[in-house]
Amino acid sequence: MSGEQKAEAKGEQAKGKLKEAAGRLTGNERLTAEGRAEQAKGDAREAKEKAKDAFKH
């Protein structure tokens, strides 16, 4: 996995967790959902990069 792609995936996951936590804290369901979606996007990006790495070897 390239370092840049890995960092982007981890960043999306962290940003999503923060949004979700902020949404829960304030009772904002939309923000909570956005956070979960961002986490899922980061997870998908990370999985894609891991799959690419697996096929390289």
C-alpha positions as CSV (number, residue, x, y, z in Angstrom):
1,M,0.0,0.0,0.0
2,S,1.5,3.3,-0.9
3,G,2.1,5.6,2.0
4,E,0.0,8.4,0.6
5,Q,-3.0,6.2,0.0
6,K,-2.7,4.6,3.4
7,A,-2.5,8.0,5.1
8,E,-5.6,9.2,3.2
9,A,-7.5,6.1,4.3
10,K,-6.5,6.5,7.9
11,G,-7.3,10.2,7.7
12,E,-10.8,9.5,6.4
13,Q,-11.4,7.0,9.1
14,A,-10.2,9.3,11.9
15,K,-12.3,12.3,10.5
16,G,-15.3,10.0,10.3
17,K,-14.9,8.9,13.9
18,L,-14.7,12.5,15.0
19,K,-17.8,13.5,13.1
20,E,-19.7,10.5,14.4
21,A,-18.7,11.4,18.0
22,A,-19.6,15.0,17.6
23,G,-22.9,14.1,16.1
24,R,-23.7,11.8,19.0
25,L,-22.6,14.3,21.5
26,T,-24.8,17.0,20.0
27,G,-27.7,14.7,19.0
28,N,-27.2,15.6,15.3
29,E,-28.2,12.4,13.4
30,R,-27.0,13.8,10.1
31,L,-23.5,14.4,11.4
32,T,-23.4,11.0,12.9
33,A,-24.4,9.4,9.6
34,E,-21.9,11.5,7.7
35,G,-19.2,10.2,10.1
36,R,-20.2,6.6,9.6
37,A,-20.1,7.1,5.8
38,E,-16.7,8.7,5.9
39,Q,-15.4,5.8,8.1
40,A,-16.8,3.3,5.5
41,K,-15.2,5.2,2.7
42,G,-11.8,5.0,4.5
43,D,-12.3,1.3,5.2
44,A,-13.1,0.7,1.5
45,R,-10.0,2.6,0.3
46,E,-7.8,0.7,2.8
47,A,-9.2,-2.6,1.6
48,K,-8.7,-1.7,-2.0
49,E,-5.1,-0.8,-1.4
50,K,-4.5,-4.0,0.6
51,A,-6.0,-6.1,-2.3
52,K,-3.7,-4.3,-4.8
53,D,-0.7,-5.1,-2.6
54,A,-1.8,-8.8,-2.3
55,F,-1.9,-9.2,-6.1
56,K,1.6,-7.5,-6.6
57,H,3.3,-10.4,-4.7
